[in-house]
C-alpha cells in the first residue's frame, strides 16, 4: 500500500477494511518531493506531452507540454520503487494499492477468481481500480482485454510486467498515462473486470494533477472529463 508519512488516517481506514476481509497489507512509504525527497530524472521525467491522451480524452488539446506536479512525480516514483521490488525479489506477481481505495465486498474471493481466469503467464497487469478510456475486448467470463486505462489506485502486476515497465523507464507523464501508453503500443497485456473491485475515493487527495490544475491544454476550460468514466458495463 502506497502511503505518505503525513497520511496515517488514510492508511488506518484502508487497514480497517482489509482486516474485515482477511487481507494482509504491507505499507510502502510514499515518495514526497515537496519534502525534498529525490526523484531521479532517469526514473521519472519533469514534464509530459498531451497528444496521446487527447486521443482518449475529448477535453485535451494535443501537443501541449505540461510540468508534472510534485505529487505526480512522487506518486510515479513510489510505483517505480515497487516495480523494482517485484523484480528484485522475483515475485510472480504483487498487488499494489494506493491508500484511498475502497475494497468491494468479498474482495479477496473476487480477486482470486479473476486471477484464475488470467491466461497463465501471458499477462502483465490486472486492474482492480480503473477508468477505462480505450476499446476493450471480452476475454473470459469476467475479464476484458484493455487498451488505454487510467489510474494506478489498484492493480496486480506480474513479474513480466514489472520488468517491462522498468525497461521502458523513465515514466514520462502521470504514471497511469505511462502504463496506458505501453498497453496501447502492445508492450503490456492488461486486463480489467467489468467493474472496479477497488474504486478510488478521489477526494482529499495529496496529488496535484496537472490535468486539473493546468487548463491550458483543455479544448473547453469549463468542461470536465466526459469519457471513460466508471465501469465497462455502466
C-alpha positions in Angstrom: 0.0 0.0 0.0 1.5 3.4 -1.1 1.1 5.8 1.8 2.7 9.1 2.7 4.0 9.7 6.2 1.6 12.6 6.7 -1.5 10.5 5.9 -1.8 7.9 8.7 -5.5 8.5 8.6 -5.9 7.0 5.1 -3.7 4.0 6.0 -5.9 3.4 9.0 -9.1 3.4 7.0 -7.7 1.0 4.4 -6.2 -1.2 7.1 -9.6 -1.5 8.8 -11.2 -2.5 5.5 -8.5 -5.1 4.9 -8.8 -6.6 8.4 -12.6 -7.1 7.9 -11.9 -9.0 4.7 -8.9 -11.0 5.9 -6.4 -9.3 3.7 -2.9 -8.5 4.9 -1.3 -5.2 3.9 2.4 -4.2 3.7 2.9 -0.4 3.8 5.2 1.2 1.2 6.3 4.7 2.2 5.3 7.1 -0.5 7.9 9.5 -2.0 7.3 13.2 -1.2 9.3 15.5 -3.5 7.7 18.5 -1.7 9.7 17.5 1.4 12.9 17.4 -0.6 12.9 13.7 -1.4 14.6 12.9 -4.7 13.0 11.7 -7.9 15.8 10.9 -10.3 15.1 12.1 -13.9 16.1 8.7 -15.3 13.2 7.2 -13.3 10.5 10.0 -13.7 10.7 13.0 -16.1 9.6 16.5 -15.0 7.2 17.1 -17.9 4.8 15.4 -20.2 3.1 15.9 -23.6 -0.7 15.6 -24.1 -1.1 14.4 -27.7 -1.7 10.7 -26.9 -4.0 11.4 -24.0 -6.0 13.8 -26.3 -6.9 10.7 -28.4 -8.9 9.3 -25.5 -10.0 12.4 -23.5 -12.0 14.9 -25.5 -11.1 17.7 -23.2 -7.4 17.7 -24.0 -5.6 19.6 -26.7 -2.8 17.7 -28.5 0.8 19.0 -28.4 0.8 20.7 -25.0 3.8 20.3 -22.7 2.9 20.3 -19.0 5.1 20.3 -16.0 4.5 17.3 -13.6 3.5 18.3 -10.1 5.5 17.2 -7.1 2.6 14.9 -6.2 2.5 13.3 -9.7 6.3 12.7 -9.6 6.2 11.4 -6.1 3.4 9.0 -7.0 5.2 7.8 -10.0 8.4 7.3 -8.1 6.6 5.3 -5.4 5.3 2.9 -8.1 8.7 2.6 -9.7 10.2 1.6 -6.4 7.5 -1.2 -6.1 8.2 -2.4 -9.6 11.9 -2.7 -8.7 11.0 -4.6 -5.6 8.9 -7.1 -7.6 11.8 -7.6 -10.0 14.5 -7.8 -7.3 12.5 -10.4 -5.2 11.4 -12.3 -8.3 7.8 -12.2 -7.2 5.4 -13.9 -9.6 3.0 -11.0 -9.1 2.1 -8.5 -6.4 -1.0 -6.4 -5.6 -0.3 -2.6 -5.5 -2.9 -0.4 -3.8 -2.9 3.4 -3.1 -4.3 4.3 0.3 -7.5 5.9 -0.9 -9.3 2.9 -2.4 -12.4 1.3 -1.2 -12.5 -2.5 -1.2 -15.6 -4.1 -2.6 -17.5 -6.8 -0.8 -15.8 -10.2 -0.9 -12.8 -8.5 -2.4 -10.3 -11.4 -1.8 -12.6 -14.1 -3.3 -13.3 -11.9 -6.3 -9.6 -11.2 -6.9 -8.8 -14.9 -6.6 -11.5 -15.7 -9.2 -10.1 -13.1 -11.6 -6.5 -14.4 -11.2 -7.8 -17.9 -12.1 -9.2 -16.5 -15.4 -5.9 -14.9 -16.5 -4.0 -16.7 -19.3 -1.3 -18.5 -17.4 1.8 -16.4 -17.5 0.8 -14.3 -20.5 -0.4 -11.2 -18.7 1.2 -8.1 -17.2 -1.4 -6.1 -15.4 -4.8 -6.9 -13.8 -6.5 -3.6 -13.0 -8.6 -3.6 -9.8 -9.3 0.1 -9.9 -9.7 1.9 -13.3 -11.2 4.5 -15.5 -11.5 2.9 -19.0 -10.5 5.2 -21.8 -10.0 2.9 -24.8 -11.6 0.0 -26.6 -11.9 -3.4 -24.8 -12.3 -7.0 -26.0 -14.1 -9.7 -24.0 -11.6 -12.3 -22.8 -13.3 -14.6 -20.3 -16.4 -14.7 -18.2 -15.3 -11.8 -16.0 -12.3 -10.2 -17.8 -11.7 -7.9 -20.7 -8.5 -7.0 -22.5 -7.8 -3.3 -22.2 -6.0 -0.8 -24.5 -5.9 2.5 -22.7 -6.7 2.5 -18.9 -6.3 5.3 -16.4 -5.5 5.2 -12.6 -2.9 3.2 -10.7 -5.0 3.1 -7.5 -5.2 -0.6 -7.5 -3.7 -3.2 -9.8 -1.9 -6.6 -9.7 1.4 -6.5 -11.6 3.2 -9.6 -12.8 7.0 -10.1 -12.7 7.0 -9.9 -16.5 5.0 -6.7 -16.3 7.4 -5.1 -13.8 10.4 -5.9 -15.9 8.7 -4.4 -19.0 7.9 -1.2 -17.1 11.5 -0.9 -15.8 12.8 -1.5 -19.3 10.8 1.5 -20.6 11.8 4.0 -17.9 11.6 6.9 -17.4 8.0 7.4 -16.6 7.3 10.3 -18.9 4.0 11.6 -17.6 1.4 10.8 -14.9 2.1 7.1 -14.0 -1.2 5.9 -15.2 -0.7 7.5 -18.6 2.7 5.8 -18.8 1.1 2.4 -18.3 -1.7 3.2 -20.7 0.8 4.3 -23.4 2.7 1.0 -23.1 -0.6 -1.0 -23.3 -1.7 0.9 -26.3 1.6 0.2 -28.0 1.3 -3.5 -27.3 4.2 -3.7 -24.8 1.8 -4.6 -21.9 -1.0 -7.1 -21.9 -3.6 -5.6 -19.5 -6.9 -7.0 -18.2 -9.8 -5.4 -16.3 -13.0 -6.7 -14.8 -16.4 -5.4 -15.8 -16.5 -3.3 -12.6 -13.6 -2.0 -10.4 -13.1 -4.1 -7.3 -11.2 -1.3 -5.5 -12.5 2.1 -6.7 -10.6 5.2 -5.7 -12.3 7.7 -3.5 -10.9 10.6 -5.5 -11.3 13.1 -2.6 -8.9 14.7 -0.2 -6.0 13.8 -2.5 -2.4 14.8 -1.9 -1.7 14.7 -5.6 -2.0 18.0 -7.6 -2.9 16.7 -11.0 -1.7 18.8 -14.0 -4.8 17.6 -15.8 -6.9 19.7 -13.4 -4.5 22.4 -12.3 -3.2 23.4 -15.7 -6.1 24.1 -18.0 -4.1 25.5 -21.0 -4.5 22.1 -22.7 -8.3 22.0 -22.4 -10.4 22.5 -25.5 -13.0 24.0 -23.3 -11.6 25.2 -19.9 -15.0 25.0 -18.3 -15.6 21.3 -19.2 -14.9 18.2 -17.2 -13.7 14.8 -18.3 -16.7 13.2 -20.0 -15.3 10.0 -21.4 -14.4 6.6 -20.0 -16.0 7.2 -16.6 -16.7 4.3 -14.4 -17.1 0.6 -15.2 -17.4 -1.0 -18.6 -21.0 -2.1 -18.1 -22.2 1.3 -16.8 
